[in-house]
Amino acid sequence: MRYSVFAGGKRLRPILCKAAAEACGGDSKKSLILGSALECIHTFSLIHDDLPALDNDDYRRGNKTNHIVYGEGIAVLAGDALLTLAFELANQAKPTKRYKQSDYVAELAKTTGHAQLIAGQVADLEGEGKSVSRAQLRYIHERKTSALLTCSVKLGGMSANCTSRQLEALGDFGYQVGLAFQVIDDILDVTQSSEQLGKTAGKDAAVQKATYPAIVGLEKSRKIAAELTAKAYQALKPFRGKAIALEALADYLLKRDH
């Protein structure tokens, strides 16, 4: 568990959670335990995604993947343990006037369950080697990637006792920036080296996985990512300039090189 959690990475989901809490005028320190829960879920998904039965990758975050170091059995169990630890942490987060611990847990459960994260992974796996439409690809990205980023900002807002309008705006922001994130991820898999990415480059093409570059090309993919990011900026209008950190994160995600 520790090997994969502390192997590096952007810590994007906890940072989004913290930034959302700040945008809602809350004490961002109260969001840290929820940010930790989000990182546990993200790491669980990476451990399982790298397994031979799924993406079969030997490297993650510049290090050997969990199953390469500890074996498949331990990797499966480490992922399972991180998933359940996430709910334990969420249940320890402080409640607010509008939100209880059960609300945090419910948001995480909905995001990681059969209709979101798992559904996206299933569709992604079943789409390998097949002709996939843009609508089907959007379905995969919404669930495989965007759902957890949306959950990250929503939990941050909830920890700051956000209003229903703020929560809706954060959800829209997370949705758009999450889709943009995955489009950029697909682009980087084609354009960057394994050393730069910290994982095996060109893996999507090797297994004939559905991606935006494969369907519409690199130039169109970059345009789509920029359009999604612009929509993410628009979603933050209700915060009237108080979501500077979220805006900066959206800009960073669009321009990142790994």
Residue pairs with C-beta under 8 A, 6 or more apart in sequence:
1 78
1 81
1 82
1 85
3 66
3 69
3 70
3 78
4 43
4 46
4 47
4 60
4 66
4 78
4 82
5 39
5 40
5 43
5 82
7 60
7 61
7 62
7 63
8 61
8 62
8 63
8 198
9 61
11 35
11 39
12 149
12 152
12 249
12 253
13 35
13 38
13 39
13 41
13 42
13 148
13 149
13 152
14 32
14 35
14 36
14 38
14 39
14 152
15 35
15 249
16 149
16 152
16 153
16 156
16 174
16 246
16 249
17 31
17 34
17 35
17 38
17 152
17 153
17 155
17 156
17 159
18 28
18 31
18 32
18 35
18 156
18 245
19 28
19 153
19 156
19 243
19 245
19 246
19 249
20 31
20 152
20 153
20 154
20 155
20 156
20 157
20 160
20 162
20 170
20 243
20 246
21 27
21 28
21 30
21 31
21 156
21 157
21 159
21 160
22 28
22 160
22 242
22 245
23 156
23 157
23 166
23 170
23 236
23 239
23 242
23 243
23 245
23 246
24 156
24 157
24 160
24 161
24 162
24 166
24 170
24 239
25 160
25 242
26 159
26 160
26 161
26 162
27 160
28 156
28 160
30 93
30 94
30 159
30 160
31 155
31 156
31 159
31 160
33 89
33 90
33 92
33 93
34 89
34 90
34 93
34 104
34 155
34 156
34 159
35 152
35 156
36 89
37 85
37 86
37 87
37 89
37 90
37 93
37 104
37 108
37 155
38 86
38 108
38 148
38 151
38 152
38 155
40 82
40 83
40 85
40 86
40 89
41 82
41 83
41 86
41 108
41 111
41 112
41 148
42 148
43 79
43 82
44 79
44 80
44 82
44 83
44 86
45 79
45 117
45 121
45 148
46 60
47 65
47 66
47 67
47 75
47 76
47 78
47 79
47 82
48 54
48 75
48 76
48 79
49 55
49 57
49 121
50 56
50 57
50 60
50 65
50 66
50 67
50 75
51 67
51 72
51 75
51 76
52 67
52 72
54 121
54 125
55 203
55 207
57 65
57 199
57 200
57 203
58 64
58 65
58 68
58 200
59 65
59 194
59 198
59 199
59 200
60 66
60 198
60 199
61 198
61 199
62 198
63 198
65 75
66 74
66 75
66 78
66 79
67 74
67 75
70 78
83 112
86 108
86 112
87 105
87 108
87 109
90 101
90 104
90 105
90 108
90 155
91 101
91 104
91 105
92 101
93 101
93 104
93 159
94 159
95 101
96 158
96 159
96 160
96 161
97 161
98 158
98 161
98 162
98 163
99 158
99 159
99 161
103 158
104 155
104 158
104 159
107 151
107 154
107 155
107 158
108 151
108 155
110 116
110 151
111 117
111 147
111 148
111 150
111 151
112 118
112 148
115 143
116 143
116 147
117 143
117 144
117 147
117 148
119 143
120 139
120 140
120 141
120 142
120 143
120 144
120 145
120 147
121 143
121 144
123 136
123 139
123 140
123 143
123 144
124 140
124 144
124 209
124 210
127 136
127 137
127 140
127 209
127 210
128 207
128 208
128 209
128 210
129 207
129 208
130 208
130 210
132 140
132 210
132 215
134 215
134 216
136 210
137 210
137 211
137 212
137 215
138 179
140 210
141 178
141 179
141 182
141 183
142 175
142 178
142 179
144 182
145 178
145 179
145 181
145 182
145 185
146 174
146 175
146 178
146 179
146 181
146 182
147 178
148 178
149 174
149 175
149 177
149 178
149 181
150 170
150 171
150 174
150 175
150 178
151 174
152 174
153 170
153 171
153 173
153 174
153 246
154 167
154 170
154 171
154 174
156 170
157 166
157 167
157 170
158 167
162 170
165 238
166 238
166 239
169 235
169 236
169 237
169 238
169 239
170 235
172 231
172 232
172 235
173 232
173 235
173 236
173 243
173 246
173 250
176 228
176 229
176 231
176 232
176 235
177 228
177 229
177 232
177 249
177 250
177 253
179 228
180 225
180 226
180 228
180 229
180 232
180 250
180 253
180 254
181 253
183 212
183 221
183 224
183 225
183 228
184 225
184 253
184 254
184 256
186 204
186 211
186 212
186 213
186 214
186 221
187 212
187 213
187 218
187 221
187 222
187 225
188 196
188 197
188 256
188 257
188 258
189 197
189 201
189 202
189 203
189 204
189 205
189 211
189 213
190 202
190 204
190 205
190 211
190 213
190 218
191 218
192 201
192 257
192 258
193 201
194 200
194 201
196 257
196 258
197 258
198 258
203 209
204 211
204 214
205 211
205 214
212 220
212 221
212 224
213 221
216 224
225 254
226 254
229 250
229 251
229 253
229 254
232 250
233 247
233 250
236 243
236 246
236 247
239 246
